Amino acid sequence: MVKLEKLWKTIDFTILNEARDDSLQNVVASCPAIYIWRRKFLGPSGGANNVEVFTKWVKELTSQPVAKVSSMYLNHCLSIEGVQVGGGGLTSKKDETLRSICSPGKRKFVIDFVQSLSVFTAPIWIGETGDLCKRVKQHLDGATDLKSYVKTLGIDLSDLQLDYMPFSAEDDSITSDLIKLFEMISQRILAPFGTQRPG
């Protein structure tokens, strides 16, 4: 049986996007895998030197939801509409503090801090596949609901990174049923709002 330590791998969207048409198979293996799409924060270009770009970036990030449910029937006579998790923006006092950061060095420090929060972002989508390369291509091409879901959050695929745990197709101890079990365990524990079909 495969050892689980240090098996998760991470690929930034930029690398996936550059390889998507002709060399994706050189970046992502065609193997069974559990995969997670999650948010990654990237500082704005020139943000440390431009107070307007900097403040706009922070205000947009703090206003964007982490998850969203647009409309859903709970039963035949009860539905929810427009539930949002996270976001909310800054208070006026915090907005003043943000605008008072006048040196590029301090703005760079804030940008670095926000970028460091990427390791704590909640998964947006968790899935399993028998062919990771093929499935990633489907996500990149918009053949799944991932692309449309992230748009409801006010972001796009370029704001995501892919984390995945590959399995060897030759390992008899790793069955399709076991991988599907791992998927459901991951979904139930980590609660990815974008995933439409649990398990």
N, C-alpha and C positions, 0 to 999 in steps of 0.2 A: 504494500500500500504506500502511496505517495506521502512524503512528509510535508506538513502544512506550514512550517516556518518559512517566512520570507517568500511566499509564493505569489503574493499580489504584485502585479506590475502596473505601471502608470504610463499613459501616453497622452500628451497634450493634443488638443484639437488641431493646432497648427500643423503638427507632423502628420496627423491623419488626413487632413485636408490636402496637403501638398502631395500625398501619395495616393489619393483616392482613385484617380483615373487609370494610372498605369503601373503603380508599384505598391499598392496596398498590401499585397501578399508578402512583400519584403519587410513590412513594418508590423503586421498583425498575422499571427499564425492561423492556419486553417485547422483548428483543433477544437474539441469540446471545451467549454469554459462557462464560468459564472462571470457576469460583468456588471459594472456599476457606472452610470454616468452621474457626475456630480459637478457642482459649480466650482470654478476657479477664478479668483479675483486677479485681474491684471491692471496695474496702474495706468493712468492715462498718459499718452505720449506728451512729454513736456509739462506734465502736471505739477512737478515740483517748482518750476519756474514761472508758472502762470496761475495766479490766485483764482481767476474765474474758472479755468479748466479744472483746477483742483477741487474747489468748492462744489461745482456742478457734479463732478464724479462722485464725491462722498454723498451728496444729497440724493443723487439717483440711486446709488447702492442701498442706502438706508430706507428708501421708499419702495424698493422692489420686494414683492413677496417671495418667500421661500417656497411656498406651495399655494395652489389655488384649486378650488373646486367650483366650476362655473355654474352648473346646474345638475341636480340629482334628486330623483324621487326616493324618499326613505320608505314610503309605503303608498297605497292607492290614494291617500288624501293628504299626504305631507311631503313637501319637497323643500330643498334648500337652494338658495340662489346666491352666487357670488361670495362664497366663503374664502377668506384669504388668511394664510398663516405667515406671520412675519411682516416686515416692511414697517410702514407707519411714519417714516421720516424722522427728522430731528426736531426737538423742541426749539422754541425761539432762542432760549438761553444757550443751547448747544450750537445752534446756528451762528450766534454771535461769537462763541468761542472758536468755531471753525474759521470764520472770516477774519478773526484776529491773528491767526497764524501767518505772520508776515515774512518769515525767512524761508528761502528755498530748502535749507537744511531741515527745518522743523516739518515742512510739508512733505519732504522725502521720508522723514521718520514716520509720519502718519500713513503715507502710502505703503511703506514697508510693513507697518503694523496690519493694515487692512489685508494686504496680500498674504500675510502669515496666517490669517483666519481661514484660508482655503482648506487647510488640513482638517478643519472641523465642520465643513459644510455637510449638510444632510444629503443623502442620495436622492436624486431626482427620478432615476429609473434603474431597476435591477432586473436582469434577465439571465437566461441560460440559453445555450445554443450548442449544436453539434459542430458548427463551423463558424468560429469567431470572425474570421475575415469576411465571410459572406454577410454575416449579420451586421457587422460594423458598416459595411458598404450600404446595406439597406437603410440603416439609420442616417447615414450621411446624405443619401439620395432622397430622403423624405418618404420612403416606402413604409415607414412605421409612424405611429402617433407622436414620437419623441419630439420631432421638429416643431409640430404645431403646439404641443404642450409647452415647450420652453418659451415660445412666443407669447403665451398667455402670462408668463412671468415677466415679460418686458425684456427678455434676453434672447440670444440665439445660440446655435450650436458652438459658435466660436468662444462662448463663455464657459464651456464645459471641458472636462477632461475625462478620460476613460480609465477606470481601474478594472483589472480583470485577473482572474485566477485560471490559468490554463491547465488542462488535464491531458495526459497522453492517451491517444486513441488506442494505443497498444496495451495499456494497463487494464487487465481484466477485472481488477478489484473496483475500478471506477465505472459503474454502469450508468446508463441514461437515467434510470430511476433514482440513483444516488445523487446525480447532478441536479435533477428536478427537486429532490428533497433539500439540497443546499440552497437552491433558489428560493424555495418557500421559507426556509429558516431565515435567510437574509431579508426577505421582504417583510416577514412578520416582525423581526427584531428592529429593522432600520426604517420601516414605513416610508417607502418611496411613493409620493403622491402621484407622480407621472405614470407609474406602471398601471396599465388598464386591466391586465389579466393576472391576478395573483396566482403564483404557482403554476 
